[in-house]
Amino acid sequence: QVLLVESGGGSVQPGASLTLSCAPRASIHTFYSLGWYRQAPGLERELVANRISGGSTNYADSVKGRFALSRDIAKNTVYLQMNSLKVEDTALYLCYGDPLHGRESRRSWGQGIQVTVSS
């Protein structure tokens, strides 16, 4: 497994923006898929957004138009820009990575970072 170092997150009011960062300790180019899940108390883990090798980016319906996944190759970092945050976006956000070799069977997870949206 590969260490994924997350940063960002915090507590904000509805309508605010946050950016999460995920820096793998291996080249981004060695991943088939990189992205973010989230898990709220009592709910199943949900895929928020990911980027698949070859270029396709996918978003959960609940975040389309509000969240954007991007990457900085030079910094070897993936970002999740979260805009127009809602109370229901409150969750533990986890970066994940599936390597080219092994894919989901060799998935790595970040430690998780809390995002809390409340008024």
N, CA, C and O of each residue as an XYZ file, in Angstrom:
476
protein
N       0.826     -1.185      0.000
C       0.000      0.000      0.000
C       0.873      1.253      0.000
O       2.031      1.246      0.418
N       0.260      2.320     -0.487
C       0.976      3.586     -0.608
C       0.419      4.575      0.397
O      -0.796      4.681      0.560
N       1.289      5.288      1.063
C       0.844      6.309      2.000
C       0.225      7.473      1.234
O       0.799      7.983      0.272
N      -0.944      7.875      1.679
C      -1.635      9.025      1.103
C      -1.772     10.064      2.203
O      -2.399      9.805      3.230
N      -1.194     11.229      1.995
C      -1.185     12.274      3.004
C      -2.225     13.323      2.663
O      -2.144     13.981      1.626
N      -3.201     13.472      3.544
C      -4.295     14.394      3.319
C      -4.102     15.678      4.122
O      -3.446     15.696      5.163
N      -4.690     16.738      3.606
C      -4.712     18.001      4.349
C      -5.918     18.807      3.898
O      -6.552     18.505      2.887
N      -6.218     19.839      4.673
C      -7.380     20.661      4.394
C      -8.492     20.310      5.363
O      -8.232     19.810      6.458
N      -9.710     20.566      4.972
C     -10.825     20.249      5.836
C     -11.033     21.288      6.916
O     -10.351     22.313      6.951
N     -11.977     21.016      7.793
C     -12.267     21.931      8.883
C     -13.749     22.136      9.050
O     -14.564     21.371      8.534
N     -14.092     23.185      9.780
C     -15.487     23.514     10.069
C     -15.837     24.825      9.390
O     -15.141     25.828      9.549
N     -16.929     24.805      8.627
C     -17.345     25.996      7.898
C     -18.854     26.126      7.959
O     -19.561     25.214      8.387
N     -19.328     27.277      7.523
C     -20.770     27.505      7.456
C     -21.294     27.079      6.088
O     -20.535     26.994      5.123
N     -22.576     26.817      6.015
C     -23.168     26.481      4.708
C     -22.877     27.567      3.686
O     -22.928     28.761      3.984
N     -22.571     27.119      2.472
C     -22.261     28.053      1.398
C     -20.785     28.337      1.233
O     -20.363     28.905      0.225
N     -20.004     27.946      2.212
C     -18.561     28.201      2.157
C     -17.861     27.188      1.254
O     -18.469     26.253      0.733
N     -16.573     27.411      1.094
C     -15.745     26.525      0.267
C     -14.582     25.973      1.083
O     -14.099     26.606      2.022
N     -14.154     24.796      0.705
C     -12.972     24.175      1.290
C     -12.241     23.416      0.196
O     -12.842     22.989     -0.790
N     -10.946     23.255      0.382
C     -10.165     22.445     -0.536
C      -9.427     21.369      0.248
O      -8.731     21.659      1.221
N      -9.587     20.145     -0.181
C      -8.860     19.025      0.400
C      -7.714     18.657     -0.533
O      -7.847     18.719     -1.755
N      -6.596     18.278      0.055
C      -5.431     17.858     -0.724
C      -5.062     16.434     -0.358
O      -5.219     16.007      0.786
N      -4.577     15.719     -1.337
C      -4.125     14.345     -1.122
C      -2.820     14.162     -1.884
O      -2.786     14.259     -3.111
N      -1.755     13.899     -1.150
C      -0.435     13.739     -1.754
C       0.029     12.304     -1.564
O       0.423     11.922     -0.462
N      -0.014     11.509     -2.621
C       0.459     10.130     -2.510
C       1.983     10.089     -2.387
O       2.682     10.953     -2.918
N       2.490      9.071     -1.678
C       3.933      8.889     -1.577
C       4.435      7.971     -2.685
O       5.374      7.195     -2.509
N       3.781      8.090     -3.817
C       4.189      7.422     -5.052
C       3.682      8.312     -6.171
O       2.737      9.077     -5.979
N       4.290      8.219     -7.317
C       3.887      9.081     -8.422
C       2.419      8.885     -8.770
O       1.907      7.767     -8.804
N       1.766     10.001     -9.024
C       0.369      9.950     -9.461
C       0.220      9.049    -10.675
O      -0.820      8.414    -10.850
N       1.236      8.986    -11.509
C       1.161      8.207    -12.746
C       1.129      6.702    -12.492
O       0.876      5.929    -13.415
N       1.383      6.277    -11.254
C       1.336      4.844    -10.942
C      -0.053      4.397    -10.499
O      -0.260      3.232    -10.162
N      -1.003      5.332    -10.503
C      -2.353      5.009    -10.052
C      -3.320      4.852    -11.216
O      -3.295      5.624    -12.175
N      -4.156      3.857    -11.114
C      -5.260      3.697    -12.058
C      -6.390      4.655    -11.694
O      -7.049      5.217    -12.569
N      -6.600      4.831    -10.408
C      -7.688      5.673     -9.942
C      -7.269      6.377     -8.651
O      -6.667      5.772     -7.764
N      -7.594      7.642     -8.566
C      -7.365      8.437     -7.367
C      -8.606      9.264     -7.108
O      -9.223      9.779     -8.039
N      -8.970      9.390     -5.847
C     -10.133     10.207     -5.567
C     -10.470     10.245     -4.097
O      -9.627     10.003     -3.233
N     -11.731     10.557     -3.833
C     -12.193     10.755     -2.464
C     -13.502     10.016     -2.218
O     -14.408     10.021     -3.052
N     -13.575      9.390     -1.066
C     -14.807      8.887     -0.504
C     -15.137      9.761      0.702
O     -14.307     10.529      1.189
N     -16.355      9.622      1.159
C     -16.726     10.236      2.427
C     -17.641      9.304      3.194
O     -18.360      8.477      2.632
N     -17.580      9.477      4.504
C     -18.428      8.650      5.364
C     -18.982      9.501      6.489
O     -18.242     10.086      7.279
N     -20.283      9.553      6.538
C     -20.967     10.265      7.605
C     -21.457      9.244      8.627
O     -21.689      8.089      8.271
N     -21.619      9.638      9.874
C     -22.067      8.700     10.905
C     -23.373      8.019     10.522
O     -24.349      8.676     10.162
N     -23.375      6.690     10.607
C     -24.575      5.931     10.330
C     -24.870      5.694      8.866
O     -25.864      5.054      8.521
N     -24.005      6.210      7.998
C     -24.221      6.042      6.564
C     -23.083      5.235      5.950
O     -21.997      5.133      6.521
N     -23.345      4.674      4.796
C     -22.311      3.930      4.097
C     -21.295      4.872      3.473
O     -21.585      6.031      3.175
N     -20.111      4.343      3.287
C     -19.075      5.129      2.622
C     -19.520      5.417      1.190
O     -20.001      4.529      0.485
N     -19.353      6.659      0.777
C     -19.843      7.113     -0.527
C     -18.684      7.635     -1.360
O     -17.848      8.394     -0.870
N     -18.638      7.225     -2.622
C     -17.650      7.788     -3.527
C     -18.059      9.213     -3.871
O     -19.169      9.447     -4.350
N     -17.175     10.154     -3.630
C     -17.463     11.555     -3.894
C     -17.003     11.929     -5.303
O     -17.767     12.481     -6.095
N     -15.753     11.620     -5.596
C     -15.198     11.964     -6.901
C     -13.938     11.150     -7.121
O     -13.207     10.842     -6.179
N     -13.697     10.810     -8.367
C     -12.433     10.158     -8.687
C     -12.035     10.444    -10.120
O     -12.843     10.840    -10.960
N     -10.760     10.227    -10.357
C     -10.214     10.363    -11.695
C      -9.591      9.036    -12.080
O      -8.784      8.460    -11.350
N      -9.995      8.570    -13.255
C      -9.518      7.294    -13.767
C      -8.395      7.544    -14.757
O      -8.454      8.495    -15.537
N      -7.389      6.711    -14.731
C      -6.294      6.807    -15.688
C      -6.857      6.863    -17.099
O      -7.709      6.052    -17.460
N      -6.396      7.799    -17.886
C      -6.971      7.993    -19.213
C      -7.774      9.266    -19.263
O      -8.056      9.787    -20.343
N      -8.153      9.781    -18.081
C      -8.712     11.119    -18.038
C     -10.114     11.306    -17.537
O     -10.502     12.440    -17.256
N     -10.905     10.254    -17.406
C     -12.294     10.485    -17.009
C     -12.385     10.815    -15.526
O     -11.694     10.223    -14.697
N     -13.231     11.748    -15.216
C     -13.484     12.155    -13.836
C     -14.955     11.930    -13.517
O     -15.834     12.267    -14.309
N     -15.205     11.365    -12.362
C     -16.571     11.014    -11.982
C     -16.943     11.688    -10.675
O     -16.098     11.872     -9.799
N     -18.199     12.051    -10.550
C     -18.698     12.700     -9.340
C     -19.991     12.049     -8.893
O     -20.785     11.577     -9.706
N     -20.185     12.034     -7.585
C     -21.482     11.640     -7.052
C     -22.509     12.674     -7.471
O     -22.195     13.860     -7.570
N     -23.712     12.241     -7.712
C     -24.768     13.169     -8.128
C     -24.945     14.301     -7.116
O     -25.255     15.435     -7.483
N     -24.745     13.980     -5.856
C     -24.983     14.958     -4.802
C     -23.975     16.104     -4.797
O     -24.209     17.129     -4.156
N     -22.851     15.941     -5.508
C     -21.832     16.989     -5.498
C     -21.571     17.581     -6.875
O     -20.785     18.519     -7.005
N     -22.217     17.048     -7.899
C     -21.999     17.566     -9.249
C     -22.333     19.046     -9.319
O     -23.365     19.497     -8.823
N     -21.434     19.787     -9.948
C     -21.632     21.222    -10.070
C     -21.116     22.014     -8.891
O     -21.014     23.239     -8.964
N     -20.787     21.337     -7.804
C     -20.272     22.024     -6.605
C     -18.830     21.640     -6.286
O     -18.053     22.472     -5.817
N     -18.482     20.410     -6.535
C     -17.135     19.915     -6.229
C     -16.365     19.731     -7.524
O     -16.941     19.437     -8.572
N     -15.069     19.907     -7.435
C     -14.212     19.705     -8.598
C     -12.922     19.019     -8.173
O     -12.251     19.430     -7.226
N     -12.605     17.978     -8.894
C     -11.380     17.224     -8.644
C     -10.317     17.671     -9.636
O     -10.569     17.760    -10.838
N      -9.138     17.949     -9.125
C      -8.059     18.362    -10.013
C      -6.748     17.778     -9.501
O      -6.691     17.202     -8.414
N      -5.723     17.932    -10.283
C      -4.427     17.433     -9.854
C      -3.323     18.353    -10.328
O      -3.433     19.003    -11.367
N      -2.267     18.395     -9.557
C      -1.072     19.157     -9.901
C       0.046     18.131    -10.037
O       0.539     17.594     -9.045
N       0.433     17.870    -11.272
C       1.444     16.841    -11.517
C       2.770     17.218    -10.862
O       3.446     16.370    -10.279
N       3.128     18.468    -10.959
C       4.406     18.915    -10.404
C       4.465     18.709     -8.898
O       5.521     18.401     -8.345
N       3.334     18.880     -8.245
C       3.281     18.695     -6.792
C       2.838     17.286     -6.410
O       2.775     16.942     -5.229
N       2.532     16.473     -7.425
C       2.071     15.106     -7.171
C       0.922     15.094     -6.172
O       0.922     14.317     -5.217
N      -0.037     15.947     -6.399
C      -1.131     16.140     -5.442
C      -2.459     16.203     -6.180
O      -2.569     16.758     -7.273
N      -3.455     15.617     -5.545
C      -4.828     15.674     -6.039
C      -5.627     16.571     -5.102
O      -5.471     16.508     -3.882
N      -6.476     17.400     -5.680
C      -7.265     18.349     -4.896
C      -8.751     18.094     -5.094
O      -9.195     17.719     -6.179
N      -9.502     18.304     -4.034
C     -10.956     18.303     -4.124
C     -11.424     19.679     -3.685
O     -11.426     20.004     -2.498
N     -11.820     20.477     -4.659
C     -12.358     21.804     -4.373
C     -13.842     21.655     -4.100
O     -14.590     21.166     -4.946
N     -14.263     22.073     -2.928
C     -15.656     21.916     -2.525
C     -16.268     23.295     -2.345
O     -15.860     24.057     -1.469
N     -17.245     23.607     -3.175
C     -17.925     24.894     -3.129
C     -19.374     24.719     -2.706
O     -19.918     23.615     -2.757
N     -19.983     25.795     -2.297
C     -21.400     25.785     -1.904
C     -21.698     24.626     -0.963
O     -22.645     23.866     -1.166
N     -20.887     24.508      0.050
C     -21.022     23.379      0.967
C     -22.357     23.396      1.688
O     -22.892     24.448      2.037
N     -22.873     22.197      1.898
C     -24.157     22.023      2.567
C     -23.943     21.239      3.863
O     -22.926     20.569      4.041
N     -24.913     21.335      4.750
C     -24.834     20.595      6.006
C     -24.639     19.106      5.738
O     -23.905     18.423      6.452
N     -25.302     18.622      4.709
C     -25.229     17.195      4.380
C     -23.882     16.773      3.796
O     -23.655     15.584      3.570
N     -22.999     17.714      3.552
C     -21.639     17.365      3.132
C     -20.753     17.014      4.323
O     -19.619     16.568      4.149
N     -21.264     17.213      5.516
C     -20.501     16.887      6.716
C     -20.170     15.409      6.744
O     -21.064     14.564      6.680
N     -18.893     15.096      6.840
C     -18.451     13.701      6.824
C     -16.946     13.642      7.033
O     -16.248     14.656      7.017
N     -16.479     12.431      7.226
C     -15.038     12.158      7.186
C     -14.693     11.857      5.731
O     -15.245     10.936      5.129
N     -13.789     12.632      5.183
C     -13.402     12.469      3.791
C     -12.097     11.682      3.720
O     -11.129     11.986      4.417
N     -12.095     10.670      2.869
C     -10.940      9.788      2.766
C     -10.427      9.754      1.333
O     -11.164      9.438      0.400
N      -9.184     10.075      1.183
C      -8.537      9.937     -0.111
C      -8.211      8.459     -0.332
O      -7.862      7.742      0.606
N      -8.329      8.021     -1.569
C      -7.966      6.645     -1.867
C      -7.197      6.595     -3.180
O      -7.265      7.511     -3.998
N      -6.467      5.502     -3.357
C      -5.747      5.300     -4.605
C      -5.683      3.832     -4.965
O      -5.348      2.992     -4.130
N      -6.001      3.528     -6.198
C      -5.888      2.166     -6.730
C      -4.719      2.152     -7.703
O      -4.753      2.872     -8.700
N      -3.697      1.364     -7.449
C      -2.541      1.366     -8.342
C      -2.856      0.712     -9.674
O      -3.820     -0.045     -9.789
N      -2.051      1.001    -10.669
C      -2.232      0.399    -11.982
C      -2.193     -1.119    -11.903
O      -2.947     -1.810    -12.588
N      -1.306     -1.625    -11.062
C      -1.164     -3.067    -10.900
C      -1.872     -3.502     -9.617
O      -1.426     -3.240     -8.500
N      -2.991     -4.176     -9.837
C      -3.752     -4.638     -8.682
C      -5.054     -3.898     -8.476
O      -6.027     -4.455     -7.967
N      -5.065     -2.640     -8.874
C      -6.242     -1.774     -8.774
C      -6.899     -1.882     -7.397
O      -6.227     -1.711     -6.379
N      -8.186     -2.159     -7.355
C      -8.903     -2.119     -6.084
C      -8.359     -3.118     -5.071
O      -8.456     -2.889     -3.865
N      -7.791     -4.217     -5.541
C      -7.265     -5.219     -4.611
C      -6.060     -4.696     -3.834
O      -5.681     -5.267     -2.811
N      -5.467     -3.624     -4.314
C      -4.311     -3.048     -3.630
C      -4.579     -1.590     -3.261
O      -3.676     -0.754     -3.253
N      -5.822     -1.318     -2.964
C      -6.233      0.053     -2.646
C      -5.543      0.570     -1.393
O      -5.360     -0.155     -0.416
N      -5.168      1.832     -1.448
C      -4.625      2.535     -0.289
C      -5.608      3.604      0.140
O      -6.345      4.156     -0.678
N      -5.611      3.889      1.437
C      -6.495      4.906      1.995
C      -5.680      5.929      2.777
O      -4.666      5.611      3.399
N      -6.156      7.161      2.722
C      -5.608      8.171      3.603
C      -6.188      7.996      4.992
O      -7.044      7.142      5.222
N      -5.710      8.817      5.914
C      -6.140      8.672      7.307
C      -7.531      9.263      7.537
O      -8.152      9.009      8.569
N      -8.011     10.034      6.594
C      -9.325     10.658      6.737
C      -9.203     12.062      7.293
O      -8.358     12.340      8.145
N     -10.051     12.936      6.804
C     -10.031     14.313      7.260
C     -11.478     14.797      7.428
O     -12.322     14.589      6.556
N     -11.735     15.426      8.532
C     -13.106     15.801      8.865
C     -13.508     17.119      8.195
O     -12.772     18.106      8.211
N     -14.689     17.091      7.617
C     -15.323     18.308      7.093
C     -16.663     18.452      7.805
O     -17.508     17.557      7.758
N     -16.838     19.579      8.456
C     -18.072     19.850      9.182
C     -18.682     21.135      8.654
O     -18.040     22.185      8.637
N     -19.941     21.034      8.220
C     -20.659     22.196      7.695
C     -21.859     22.430      8.606
O     -22.767     21.603      8.683
N     -21.849     23.553      9.282
C     -22.949     23.857     10.199
C     -23.076     25.356     10.366
O     -22.123     26.111     10.171
N     -24.277     25.765     10.732
C     -24.519     27.190     10.954
C     -24.474     27.502     12.444
O     -24.654     28.654     12.840
